[in-house]
Amino acid sequence: MKNKKVLVAVTGGVLGLLAILLVKMGNPANMGYCIACFLRDISGGLGFHRAEIVQYMRPEIFGLVAGAFLAALVSKENKAVGGSSPFVRFTLAFTGMIGMMVFMGCPVRAVLRLAGGDWNAGVGILGLIVGVFLGIRFLNKGFSLGRASSLQSVNGYIFPVIAVVMLVLLVSDTTFFFVSKSGPGSMRAPVIVSSLAGIVVGILAQRSRFCMIGGIRDFILFRDTHLLIGFIVLLVVAFLGNIAVGAFKPGFAGQPIAHTDGIWNFLGMLLAGLSATLLGGCPLRQLIAASEGNTDCVITVIGFIAGAAFAHNFGLAASAKGVTFAGQAATMSGILIVSIIGFLGTFRKTSYSGGASYGQNG
């Protein structure tokens, strides 16, 4: 257990350092590494949404998948599985992503924003914790997405192979994707640096089972700090890194790619935390599991991408000006939808036993 804690801590520390490096080399401020934001940019890069300022095929994501796939192959942990409530997973991911678009970031970015002095992120993290707590209530009453079944090995290779092909195209400077000329999508570190950063994080996250939601969940349930250590180390390292490079700017107002509406920062991340808890892990963990051959998690990732596209195509995503009425309505509707799924998926009263099909790894 001690070695596992060290590996989780190393993963959090490296992720924090790379996030600072990526920002220094061109990524948006307080967004050195944001799974939700990068999946949104990829959605735009593929032309799924029309928000021209957030379109870019982020190499960090494709590198993350490639690194995790490589680590899983070497450790013989690559196994094709699927068939565990795929459409429910898609719906949870789609809805949870809308919450993250309202907050303007995933759990990883929430920590990075807080480490940069953005106190709005602290409000969001409180919402995230409440969302996880509510999700645990469903898990404790027996909510489960079911167990995945073994599949032919080819099913586990398609997703990571696509990611590797995309990475090769990006490194080769292929330009047929949509690319922002202004806004966050135009802010990017060099492709090689971003790709390598993704690969490193992918390898470490696969070996450590790093998960932001899992850390909060396990601490609430069992007072287990195993995964929570990664959360804390990420915060500390990113905080120290921001101070070292002069990027720590405390306050609520004027924070990069953020808004100051506390209610919707809180509720957006509450929705994200609730949906991710029922899914069995945060967006980062879903990507890692998908890279290991879990096709249900591939469906979850597709749900995130679709949710991001929907949020931007229909004016649900927040901006520095705040949250639109449509975004507010979507957030409240999302909380209701996920709660109904939690209720309908609860068939028996029992103690927590893993929740989602891969939850024991998250």
Steps between C-alpha positions, in 0.01 A plus 500: 500500500787737580646459151158564348465822697844612384406430138175695533692789659756494219221505243339803664835677526601435141155606378535826696847570361400422143192722531722795596744418218224475240359839601846658480539354152167619366196327652228725652566628853383267778431243227825316460304177515119488493334184373158661450639808326726294276218260402290809421780634280527163325126503444546835329808381313285225347234755409238375745436850637516846346678696774804608301702609805514147648603275213827306518600134496679503836803266484495463879188281477629278221836471676321409824315216328814378322703503823232318698459242222874437494514465879204260497662286232831479685330416831262255327200698625351562158172309483204557271176520699163664449124473514450669835216752457663682206214742427458589868873575507466717190214692660685551829811620314301728267319658794808523721691678224234771488569560871871527427435743214298716740784494752755530217719205589529143626612392850866522390457855379308590816812415699729679253280810511507498879879456493520811281304707753154475343271489803202426273650154462480450877124551475493250215696242699250531784228423247704206372527355851125538554437330165723207596324476837160484328631237260624291790147500640386318187798263509430410860142415410614263227540707183704315241564519128556126497803293418670512163546180297814386320516587130720405209835674538452712187234699689764624743740618230281725286487801735874518581596436137282793391673716764845397376402577139373843606825562687705412192287732286547786747875450531514488118332844497194378316264795464162365388353534852328819618742727689414816696668822393408679823382417849598201719521265200776711351707480818708185486839364591715346225355172372803292598500636857124450535521147361783398732321655798194295413695178464674547836175574683331207326766255612503625859120524529459145368748357745373701800122487429501876555145637532377831639148375573629172641715687750206696641268198488735264681579756769131560571417129498800343669724789614745352249754763390666283232359686196438826685876542536527553124237776520691676778846465342365634170367807683821561696737452207294715266470768771876508555559494125271797445681695771837410347403628154307802628160368388326490839231770497255459788144628478157444351490762225710509186600134505586343162221308324273509805193678632408622848147363534540290814163329484561356156865419566372296795207337318697432182760300691233338717354359178846393383579331833166320519519365145867400532434314826227293334733442205775375730764764436596844370553579128872430534433155647242428228760570232753274670250213534398545136866471405521171692227347286180594684262579214234625743743775596552574130125563481539724805772704327279534193227623736736768633585614146133506399404691815766763432379542142138531612592753769674728251257456213200592715645772724525296821873547561608783729739779408690765693175701495319233700247223445216535251141428601514196271811380686330549835191308385717222357694468825187464711351259246824304500499463878141374477582256217803353675307472827221311320758266346646447848157427643394265221835320514463429870337161534605387842632634829855385552840632595725654237669234289659683212215674317598514135647198332858621540443713810739296709780634283393863519 
